[in-house]
Structure formats: C-alpha cells, structure tokens
Amino acid sequence: MSIVVSDTSPLHYLILCGAQSVLPSLFLKVVIPPTVFRELQQPNTPPAVREWADALPPWVAVQTPKSLNLVLDVDAGELEAICLAQEIKAAALLIDDRAGRNAAMRCGLAVIGTIGLLEQAAARGLLELPPTVERLRQTNARLDPDLIRGALERDKARKQARQRGSG
C-alpha cells in the first residue's frame, strides 16, 4: 500500500460517481495540498463533494508543499499537487488534466487519472466498471471516449479470463 497525492478532479469525480470508497483499498493514504482542499469546498462545487471535504476521512491528509516550482505552467492546485508529490516521494499523482499530467511526468512522477483509478479498482474486484463509468458519464467530466472504450474492453477481457480460469 502506498501514499499518493491527489489533484482536485479525481477526488471530485470519484465522489460524484460513488466510488471514493475504493481509495483506501488502493492506497494507504491520499494527501492533498491546501489549494485542492479549498477547490473541493468551493460554493459552486456539488454538495456531495463539499460534504466529503468538510468531513475528510481518516485516510486523507492535507499537507502544504515546502516549495513550489513556479516554472511549471499549470494551475495552482496542480502546481501544489505536483510539488507535494515530488517532495513526499508519492507513489503516484492522481490527476486528470492533460497539461498537469504532462508536467507531472516531466517531473518524473507516475500519474493515474480517474479512469485509471476506476480500472484498478475493478481489476481488484472493488467495483463493477461499466455501471461506475455510466455514473461518471452523468457528471460534467470531460471523458476521452477512446480511454473509456479501452478500459471497458480490458475489464471485459479480465472478466472473461477469470471465467475461463474458474470453469
């Protein structure tokens, strides 16, 4: 089990599709920087997300990075998340934004997006991927159709392989 840092969107969308409970099964701790914490509490944030942030579970910690690499051309939450992930040597950074992902990878960080998290959880039997993806589609998440299709195809192949193995 490992420690990861999260940007706002993976937490936001996991909560909205009812899958946030997979995080403590996948990771020992999820650390978020203060800007991400504030973004989860914005007045225009969906109530379920604000309520979750108002009563953070024990496996979530808010931590301020000691320094910021201002050369990175990303928003404030992504900047803090990338710098914090580097600082605490996080196993991965949970992030969806393409520019943020690219910046994080240039900094040598492993990145996992919302779809990747859901796929990992499904592979471990923590959730059913198709209905969870369908709930995610009901949100305002900007989803790459190819990414979704690939995840669903791999999920189907895993299930078929399990059935062959147990039959």
N, C-alpha and C positions, 0 to 999 in steps of 0.2 A: 504494500500500500504506500502511496506516495503523496507528496504535497504539491498542489497545483495553485496557480494564481489565475483568477478569472477577470475578464473584462465584463462589461455590463450585459451584452446581448445574449451570451449563452445562458446566464442565470435567468434573465428576463423570459426567454422563450421556453426554457425547461419548466419554469413555474407556470407559464401560460398553458403549456400542453400537459401539465400534471405529472411531469417526470423528474422534478427536482430531487425526489427521494432516492434516485439512483446514485447521486453524487457521493454520499458517504459509503456506499458499497464499492464504488470505483476508486475512491481516494481517501486517504487518512484525514486530510484537511484541505479546505478550499480557502485561500487567502485572497482578500480583495483590498485594493487601495481605497483611500477615502473618497476620491472622486467617483469611483464606481459605486460606492456605498450611497453617496448623495444622488447619483443618477437613478438608482433603484427607488429612491424616495421622492422623486420629483412629483409635483401635483398632477402632471399630465400622464404619469405612469399608471398603468392599470391597477386597480385596487388590490388584486391578489398579489402583485409584485411588491407594492408598498407595504402590505401587511406582513409579507415574508421578511422584508428588510427591517421592519420595525421590531421583529422578534426573531433575530438571527438564530439559526440552530447552533448547537454547541460545536459542530464541525466546521463552522465558518469563523474566520478571524479577519478583522480589519487591521491593516498594517500600513504605515506610511513608508514609502521608499526613502532611503537616506539621501539619495541624489537622483537627479533627472538628467538624462541625455537629451538635451534640447536640440541636438542635430536631427533627431528623428522627427519626420514630418507626419505626425499623427495627432489625433485629438487628445485632450488632457487625460481622459480615463485610460485610453490605450497607452499613452506615454507612461503614466504611473504604473500600469499593469506590467508593461514590458520591463521597465527598470526594476520593479519589485521582483519579478520572476528571475531576472538575472542575479539580483542581489542575494536572494534566499536559495538560489540554485534549485528552483522549482523543477519538477519532473516535466512539466508542460505548462503552456499558457492556453487557457480556454478563451478563444477569440474567433469572431466571425468575419469582421471587416477585412476586406481584401488588402487594403493598404497597411492596416495594422498587422495582419498575418505576415505580409512580405517583410515589413520592418522587423518583426519578431524573429523571423527565420534568418534575416541578415545578421541579427544579434546572436545567432546560434541557438535559439530556443526551439523546442518542439512545440508545435501548435495543434490544438484539437478544436474543431468547431462544434456547433450544436448537433449537426447531423452525425458527425463522428462520435460524439458522446452517446447519442441515442443508439448508434450501431454497436458500440462497445457494450452498452447495457443489454441490448437484445442478444448479442453473442453470448453473454453470461446468463441469459435467462431471466434478467431483471425486469424486462418489459416486452410487450409484443410491438414490433416495429411498425407494421402497417397502420394500425389504429392510432398510434402515437404520432406518426408522420401526418396522418389525416387531421388530427387535432392541431398540429403545428401549422398546417396549411390554413386553418381557420383564423390564425393570427395575422399580423401585418409583417411577418418575417419575409425577407426577400430570399427566396429559395432558388438555388440553381437546379433546374429540372434534371440535368444530367447527373448531378451529385445525388439527388433523391433516387433517381432510377437505379443508379449503381448500388446504392445502399440497400434498396429493396431487393434487387437481384441477388446480392451477396447473402442477404438474410434468408431468402427463399432457398438458395443453394445450401446454406448451412443446415436449414431445417430438413431438406431432402437427404443430406448426408447423414444426419442424425437418425432419420427414419430407416435408412438403409443399414446403418450400423447396429440398430437395435432390433432389426427384423430378421 
